[in-house]
Amino acid sequence: MKLRVSTDLIIFIFFYVYGYILISNYIFGDQVHYMQLYKSLSDANFTSILLIAPVDNEPISIFILWLGSVLNIDKNIYISFWNAVLLFGFFKFSQKNKLGVLFTILLLTNFYIVVLLTGAERLKFAFIFTIYSYLFFEKKFLSFSLLVLAVFSHFQTLLFLLGLSAYELVNSLKQLLLRGRLKYYTLITSVAMFSFIAYLIHLFGDTLFIKVSQYVQEGSFSSLINMSFLLVFALLSTRNRVNMAAMIIAFFPVLYVLGGDRVNMIVFMLVLLKLMAEGVADHPIFMVLMAYFTVKSFGFIYNIFVYGTGFHG
């Protein structure tokens, strides 16, 4: 027990250093906005945070940033702690499903993971709650609560719920067609997810409309091709092909509205977590894709050290 605690602590510290090296060198791009926001939050009180968060930022993310700011913790030190929490969650989930050392290395150096550690600050908090929601999936209430926190950390997580709803809907249809009845938990989960999405759209409709208006762009052929490739890789790796197909295909209309980069990231991460939960994310076919995203992260990291932003050029 003592050995396990010590090992986990060493791993967490390693993740902290890894995240700190990346974030401390990421000084331009989106980080300019986040550094200004972090500094300005030091003068805000708790009440004002609750008032402005639903309008300007997702409330959980803004509260987490505010907490570090009012405690006068250096931003890089503070965010590096959350980076370590994120990486540790992915590491433990990989360990839990016995996915092996090579897969874990490719996971922790994945392009999208590196983006979460650096440029995508609010989305990082959403994925922290998401990965721990999967890690504690057996504890249903805790798992669902963490997923709710993920949504309020970044509304883009609503796309996650869309994919999960499509996945669970297939389970409901399977049971209805094969057994003539629905499993109570599956039905409740599907209804709850759709209801929750509808409620959030009603509650934050104006904010969501503004965000969608900012993100809208024409769907490109290359984005469609990328999504199609992901679909093929996922179907060749999963044990639940119908569910996986329904989950990914549900995003094709969304891809046209919001464009490729944001949607592709969400869908890839959703596929990744589903395959990890199945214990098949280290399937040779999917490992090829994982290796590609690790290689892709090299150029991003190079840009961070040379230009101060991963998205230079």
ZAMARGU-4260 file (C-alpha; in steps of 0.2 Angstrom, whole numbers, plus 5000, padded with zeros to 4 digits):
<rodrens>
0) 5000/5000/5000 | 5014/5012/5005 | 5023/5007/4989 | 5008/5011/4978 | 5005/5028/4986
5) 5023/5033/4984 | 5023/5027/4966 | 5007/5037/4962 | 5015/5052/4971 | 5030/5051/4960
10) 5020/5049/4944 | 5009/5064/4949 | 5025/5075/4952 | 5032/5069/4935 | 5015/5074/4927
15) 5016/5091/4936 | 5034/5094/4929 | 5029/5089/4912 | 5014/5100/4912 | 5023/5115/4919
20) 5037/5114/4906 | 5024/5115/4893 | 5012/5129/4900 | 5027/5140/4906 | 5033/5141/4888
25) 5016/5144/4881 | 5015/5163/4882 | 5006/5168/4867 | 4990/5163/4858 | 4975/5159/4869
30) 4986/5160/4884 | 4987/5179/4882 | 4968/5180/4886 | 4969/5168/4900 | 4984/5177/4908
35) 4974/5193/4908 | 4958/5185/4914 | 4968/5176/4928 | 4975/5193/4934 | 4959/5202/4933
40) 4950/5189/4943 | 4961/5193/4958 | 4950/5208/4962 | 4934/5199/4960 | 4923/5193/4974
45) 4913/5177/4975 | 4897/5185/4972 | 4903/5194/4956 | 4909/5178/4949 | 4892/5170/4951
50) 4884/5184/4942 | 4896/5186/4927 | 4900/5167/4924 | 4884/5162/4916 | 4886/5176/4903
55) 4904/5177/4899 | 4912/5160/4904 | 4907/5143/4910 | 4904/5145/4929 | 4915/5130/4935
60) 4930/5135/4925 | 4929/5153/4930 | 4927/5148/4948 | 4943/5137/4947 | 4953/5151/4939
65) 4946/5163/4952 | 4951/5152/4966 | 4969/5151/4961 | 4969/5170/4957 | 4962/5176/4974
70) 4974/5164/4983 | 4988/5173/4974 | 4996/5157/4966 | 5006/5160/4951 | 4996/5155/4936
75) 5009/5142/4929 | 5011/5134/4946 | 4992/5133/4948 | 4987/5127/4931 | 5002/5114/4931
80) 4993/5106/4946 | 4977/5104/4936 | 4987/5098/4921 | 4994/5084/4933 | 4976/5080/4939
85) 4971/5078/4921 | 4986/5067/4916 | 4984/5057/4932 | 4966/5053/4928 | 4970/5047/4910
90) 4985/5037/4918 | 4974/5028/4931 | 4960/5025/4918 | 4972/5017/4907 | 4979/5007/4921
95) 4962/5001/4927 | 4958/4994/4910 | 4975/4986/4908 | 4980/4995/4892 | 4999/4993/4893
100) 5014/5004/4894 | 5015/5008/4876 | 4997/5014/4874 | 4999/5025/4890 | 5015/5033/4883
105) 5005/5037/4866 | 4990/5043/4876 | 5000/5055/4887 | 5009/5062/4872 | 4993/5063/4861
110) 4991/5079/4851 | 4974/5083/4859 | 4981/5079/4876 | 4995/5092/4874 | 4982/5105/4867
115) 4972/5102/4883 | 4988/5105/4894 | 4992/5121/4885 | 4980/5131/4874 | 4963/5124/4879
120) 4962/5130/4897 | 4943/5129/4900 | 4941/5113/4890 | 4955/5106/4901 | 4944/5107/4916
125) 4929/5100/4907 | 4940/5085/4902 | 4946/5083/4920 | 4929/5080/4926 | 4925/5069/4911
130) 4940/5057/4913 | 4936/5055/4932 | 4918/5052/4927 | 4924/5037/4917 | 4936/5032/4931
135) 4922/5031/4944 | 4909/5025/4932 | 4903/5011/4944 | 4898/5024/4956 | 4883/5031/4946
140) 4879/5046/4955 | 4897/5052/4957 | 4900/5048/4939 | 4885/5058/4933 | 4888/5073/4944
145) 4906/5074/4937 | 4899/5074/4920 | 4887/5088/4925 | 4902/5098/4931 | 4911/5095/4915
150) 4897/5103/4905 | 4897/5118/4916 | 4916/5119/4914 | 4914/5121/4895 | 4898/5120/4886
155) 4907/5111/4872 | 4905/5096/4883 | 4886/5096/4877 | 4893/5088/4861 | 4900/5074/4872
160) 4882/5071/4879 | 4876/5071/4861 | 4888/5057/4857 | 4884/5047/4873 | 4865/5049/4871
165) 4867/5042/4853 | 4877/5027/4860 | 4865/5023/4874 | 4850/5025/4862 | 4856/5011/4852
170) 4857/5000/4868 | 4838/5004/4871 | 4833/5000/4853 | 4843/4984/4854 | 4834/4978/4870
175) 4817/4984/4862 | 4819/4974/4846 | 4827/4959/4853 | 4818/4957/4870 | 4803/4968/4868
180) 4807/4978/4883 | 4819/4991/4889 | 4831/4990/4903 | 4826/5003/4916 | 4843/5010/4918
185) 4847/5012/4900 | 4830/5021/4897 | 4832/5033/4911 | 4850/5037/4906 | 4845/5041/4888
190) 4830/5051/4894 | 4840/5060/4907 | 4854/5065/4895 | 4842/5072/4882 | 4832/5081/4895
195) 4848/5088/4902 | 4854/5095/4885 | 4836/5102/4882 | 4837/5111/4899 | 4854/5118/4897
200) 4849/5125/4880 | 4834/5133/4888 | 4844/5140/4902 | 4859/5146/4893 | 4851/5148/4876
205) 4858/5166/4873 | 4875/5161/4878 | 4876/5146/4868 | 4869/5155/4853 | 4883/5168/4854
210) 4896/5154/4856 | 4889/5144/4841 | 4889/5161/4831 | 4908/5163/4835 | 4912/5145/4830
215) 4901/5143/4814 | 4911/5140/4799 | 4908/5130/4783 | 4910/5112/4784 | 4925/5106/4773
220) 4928/5091/4763 | 4944/5087/4773 | 4935/5088/4789 | 4922/5075/4783 | 4937/5064/4777
225) 4945/5065/4794 | 4929/5060/4803 | 4926/5046/4791 | 4944/5039/4794 | 4940/5040/4813
230) 4924/5030/4810 | 4934/5016/4801 | 4947/5015/4814 | 4935/5015/4828 | 4924/5002/4820
235) 4939/4990/4817 | 4944/4992/4835 | 4928/4992/4845 | 4917/4977/4851 | 4901/4988/4850
240) 4901/4992/4831 | 4883/4998/4830 | 4884/5009/4845 | 4901/5016/4839 | 4894/5020/4822
245) 4878/5028/4829 | 4889/5039/4840 | 4901/5045/4827 | 4888/5047/4813 | 4878/5058/4825
250) 4892/5071/4823 | 4892/5073/4804 | 4878/5086/4804 | 4887/5095/4819 | 4903/5094/4809
255) 4895/5105/4795 | 4889/5118/4807 | 4904/5120/4819 | 4918/5115/4807 | 4932/5102/4809
260) 4944/5106/4822 | 4933/5107/4838 | 4921/5093/4833 | 4935/5081/4828 | 4944/5084/4844
265) 4928/5080/4854 | 4923/5065/4844 | 4941/5058/4845 | 4942/5060/4864 | 4924/5052/4865
270) 4930/5037/4854 | 4946/5036/4864 | 4937/5035/4881 | 4924/5022/4874 | 4938/5011/4868
275) 4948/5013/4884 | 4932/5008/4894 | 4930/4993/4883 | 4949/4989/4886 | 4952/4988/4867
280) 4961/5005/4865 | 4977/4996/4862 | 4970/4987/4847 | 4984/4987/4834 | 4973/4997/4822
285) 4969/5010/4834 | 4987/5011/4840 | 4992/5016/4822 | 4980/5032/4825 | 4987/5035/4842
290) 5005/5034/4835 | 5000/5047/4822 | 4993/5059/4835 | 5009/5057/4845 | 5020/5062/4830
295) 5008/5076/4827 | 5011/5083/4844 | 5030/5085/4841 | 5027/5099/4829 | 5015/5107/4841
300) 5028/5106/4856 | 5042/5112/4844 | 5031/5128/4841 | 5028/5130/4859 | 5047/5131/4863
305) 5051/5141/4848 | 5037/5153/4845 | 5028/5153/4862 | 5012/5145/4855 | 5008/5128/4848
310) 4997/5135/4833 | 5010/5146/4825 | 5007/5147/4807
</rodrens>
